[in-house]
Amino acid sequence: MFYWLIELSNTFPGFGAIRTVLNVFRYITFRTGGAVVTGALFVFLFGPWIIDHLRIRQGKGQPIRTDGPQSHLAKKGTPTMGGLMILSGLTVGTVLWANPLNPYVWIVLAVTLGFGFVGFYDDYLKVTKQTTTGFGSKLRLLIEAAIALVACYALVRLNRDPASTALTIPFLKDTVLHFGWFFVIFGAFVIVGSGNAVNLTDGLDGLAIVPVMIATASFAMIAYLAGNAVFAEYLQIKYVAGTGELAVLCGALLGAGLGFLWFNAPPASIFMGDTGSLALGGMLGAIAVAVKHEIVLAVIGGLFVLEAVSVIVQVVSFKLTGKRIFRMAPIHHHFEQLGWTEPQIVIRFWIISVMLALAGLSTLKLR
């Protein structure tokens, strides 16, 4: 909206002084900061009302798995669907501060809200039926894949450069893998995989949201650099015109995430639910595809990859041999079974996320 005001002021003569003041809104860095503040304030102000409303509507809150860690039974009655708080702050921050004419913003936002709707319906079924399983996993994956495929097709069509269907390799300057139109399927896999990996990570108070914010801050920087021709040439990364605006979207998520963490800190007043985890993971995946840093996402979001791989390994091992590799999956539950306290797991996983983010960002220069 503020970006639109600048364009509007240019159409009227005699608005020189106002135009000078509004000119600051042209800078992506300024609008990213504004989006952070807006997203955080929105969740801080409306968060209590949303939590009270959800608690009344949901009654018994999110069902707790009886076969999970016994310590989790104490969380019974905590409302879920906290992702609605994050998505609301994210949307408001984006609408107010992002360039409304930038198609990358709307494509990524559409993926985020689409995955959020899928997660919302899943949470709705869990709460209303008081079961730990929502609707069928195959149908859910099919819907997610459809959203991701449409988004990837739009991203490829938007960037007509031949490199738009190529995969860049970190640490290597000129090495790319040309996928052709198969890249649409690969990109969709990245988005769906990212969404579900974050979803699996969301199992302890504050465990998912902080690593998501760390990854978001990292990709805000990557998006800004990849969308700037001068910086992209200096760093020898793929220049994708227009993607710098995604930094504003990341800023809105960072602010909304900070606001949500205020209420999700142990003991949590509300859970993120699939509404939030699927949406945030899908957004990270969509941004990574848009800025051509898909492999870097696997590094920065290495914690999410670890959580997802632990589940895959556990399931495959049990089906093939009848034995489990971990005491419980995802892997954060394994450490609970080993005697780690919840704060120990959460904080140590945060530390791992910071280290992985630094490793991922190092790929920008080490080539």
N, C-alpha and C positions, 0 to 999 in steps of 0.2 A: 504494500500500500504506500509506504514512504517512497519507494522507488518510483511509483506511478506519479506521486506528487511532484517529483522533480520534472518529469516529462510534461506534466500539465502546466507547471510554472513557465516552461519555455515557450508556451503558445501565447502567453499574454505579455504585452509590452509594459514596461514600467515596474516590473517585479524584480529589478536587479538585486536589491538588498535581500529580499526573501530568497531569491535564487542562490545567492552566495551562502546563506545559512543552510539551505536544503542540499547544497552541493556535496556536503559531507556524507549524505546518504548514498552517493554513488560508490563509495568505497566498500568493497566486500568485507574487509576486516571490521569496519565500524558496524555494518549491519549484522555481521556474525555476533559481535559483542552484544548488540541490541537484542538479537534473537535469544541469546543465552539468558539475559536478564528477564526478558518477557516470558520465556518458557518456565523459568524458575518461579517468578512471581505468580503466574497463573496457577501453578500447582500448589504453591504455598497458600494462596488465598482460597482456592476452591477445593483443595484436597480434603479438608475436614468434612465439608458438606457432601462430597462424593463418597467418602468412607461411610458416613452415617447413613446415607441413602442406600448404599450397597448392603450394609449390615442389616437394615430393615427388610430390604427386598429378598435377601438370600437366606435369612433366618439362621440356619445351622452352619452357614459358611461353606468353605471348600472341604470336601470329604478328604480324610487323611487315610492313606494306605495302611491297612492293618499288618501287611507283611513287610513294611518298611521299618526304619529305626524306631524303637519304642519311644524315644525322646520326642518324636514328632507328634505323638498323640496329645501332648499338652497344648498344641497349636490348634486343636479342634475348635471350630466356631469362628476362626479368623476369616473375614470376607476376602474374596478373590476378585478378579477382573480389574486389578489396580492398573493394568495397562491402559484403561480408559483415561486415567489421569495423565499418563505420559503422552498418549496420542492427542489428547485435547491441548495440552501445553505445546506439543510439537506443531500441531496444525495452526494454532493461533500465532505462534512465533514465526512460522514460515509465511503465512499469509500477510503478516504485517511487515516483514523485513526482506523477503526474497523478491527477486525480479519476476513479476507475474508473466512476463513474455518469454521466460526461459523454459524450454520444454523439458530439460533434464530434471528440473525441480518437480514438475508435475508427474513425470514418469516414476521417479523414485517415491514420491509421496503416494502415488496410486498403488504401488507395490506394498508400501508400508501399511496403508489403510486396508488394502485387500487381504493381506496376511492377518492383519488385526481382526478383521471381520471373521475370518476362518477360526482364529483362536477364540474370539468372543462366543461364537456358536458352540464351540467345543466346551468352553467353560460353562455356558448356559445349560448344556445337557448334563454336565457333571453336578451342577448345583441343584437343578430341578429334580433330577433322578437320584441324587445323593449316591453317586457312584464315582469311582476313580477313572472310569473310561468314558470318553465322549463318543463322538460318532466314528465310524469305521476309519482306520488308519489309511487304507487304500484310497477311499474316497477323498479323505483330507489331502493326501499327497497329490491326487489327481487334480484337485482344485488349485492347490499351490503351484503345481507344474504349469497349469493353464495360464495362471496370472504371470508367472515368471517367463513363459515362452512369449507371450504378447509383449511384455516389457522389453525383453531382449531383442525381439524383432524390431520394435520401435527404436531402440538404441542404435541398432545396426543401420536402419534406414536413415536415422537422424545424422549419423556420422558417415558420410559416403566415402571416406578415405578407405583404401584397401586394407589398411592396418586395423580397421574397426572389427574385422573378423579374424584377427590374429591374436595369439597369446604371447605376451612379452615375458621373458625370463629374467628374474631379478639377478643382480650382480653382473649381467652380461649386457654389453652395449647394443649390439646389433643382432642378437639371436632372438628370433621370433618363430613361432609355429603358426603357419597359416592353416586355419580350419575351414575357411569358406563359410557356407551357410550352416555347417555343422556347429559353428560357434554359437548359434542361437540355442542349440540343445545344451552345449557345454555351459553357457552363461546361465541358463535356467537351472542346471544342476547346482551351480555355485550358489544361486539365490535360495533354492529350496534347501540345500544342504546347510547353508548358513542359518536359515530360519529355524530348522529343527535342531541344529547343534546348540544354539542359544536356548531353545526350549528345554533341552535335556539338562543344561547347566542350571536352570532355575529350580533349585531344590532346597536351598537354605536362605535364610534372611540376609539380603544384601549380596548374595553370591553372584548373581547374574548382572545386576544393574551396574555395579562399578566396573567390571571388565568391559561391559558394553560401552560405558562412557569413555573408558580409556581408548578403546578401539575407535570410537566415534571421533574423539579429539585427534587421534592419529590420522584418520581419513579426512578430517576437515583440513589438515595441513596438506595432505596429498592432493586433495581436490583443488585446493587453492593454487598449488604449484603446477599441477597438470593443466589447469585452465589458464595459466599465464605463459604466453609464448616465450618471454625472456627467461623466466625461471626454468621452464621445461627444456629449453635449448641448453642452458647452462648445466643442468643436471643430467641432460641426455636421457630424458624420459619422454614418453609419448605425449605430445601436446594434443589435448582434446578441447577445442574451443567451446566455451560455455559451461564447462563442468566446474569452474571456480565458484559458481553460484551455489553449488552443493555444500559449500562450507557453511552457508547460512542455515541450511537444513540441519547440518550436523550441530551447529550452535544451538538451534532450537531444541534438539534432542538432548544435548548436554545439559541445558538449563532445566528442562522438564525432568531429566533423570536425577539431577540434584534435588529437585523438589520432591520427587518420589522417594528418594533415599531417606529423606527426613522422616517419612512415615513407615518406611520399610526396614529401618534399622532395628536390630534385635532389642526387645521382642517386637516383631512386626505388627503394625496395626492393620495392614492389608498386604495381600500377596499380589505379585504381578500377574500371575495366571498366564495361560496360553495367549490371552488377548495382547499382552505386552511382549512376551518372549518371542513369539512367532513374528510379530510385526518388526521388532527391533533387529532381529537376526536377518529378516528379509531385506530390511533397509540397508544394513551393512553390505549384504551380498550385492544388492542392486547398485550401490555406490561403487563398490570394487569393480564391477563389470563396466560401469560407465566411464571410470577413470583409467581402465586398463591395468588394474593392479590386483588381478584375481589371486595370483599365487601369494602376493604379499598379505592378502587377507588371511590366508592359512597360517602365516607366521604371526601376524599381529593378533589374530583370533585363535592362536594355538591352543589356548585353554578350552575353547569350545570344541575344537577338533579332538582334543584329548578326551573330553567327556563323551563325545559321539563315538569315537573309536572304542572306548571302554565298553560301551553298550553293545556295539557290533561284535567285538571279540567275545564278550560274555555269552551272547546268544549263539554265535557260531560254535563256540567251544562246547556249550551244553548240548546242542543238537547233535554234534558229531561224536562227542566222547562221553556225554553225560556228566561232565565235570565242569566246575566254574573256575575261571581264572581269578576273579575277584570275589571277596566275601559278599559284595553287593554292588550292583551297578545302577546308575552312573558312578564314576570313580570317587566322587565326594562322599557317597554313602560307604564306600569301602574304607575310607579313612575314619568315618564315624565308628565303624565296627572295630577298627583298630584301637579305639579309645581316644582319638582326637576330639576335643570339644568343638562345638559349632563355630565359636569365634576364631579358634585356631585355624580351622579349615578355611574359613572365609578370608581372613586377613592374609594367610599364606598364599591363597589362590590370587588375591589382589596383587601381591608382590610378583608372582609369576607373570601376571598380565602386564605389569609395568615393564618387566624385563623383555617380554616378547614384543611389546610395542616398540621399545628402543631397538630391538633387533630388526624389526620390520622397517622402521624409519631409516635405519642405516643403509638399506638397499637403495635409497634415493641418491646416495653419494658414492657408495662403494661399487663402482662398475668398471 
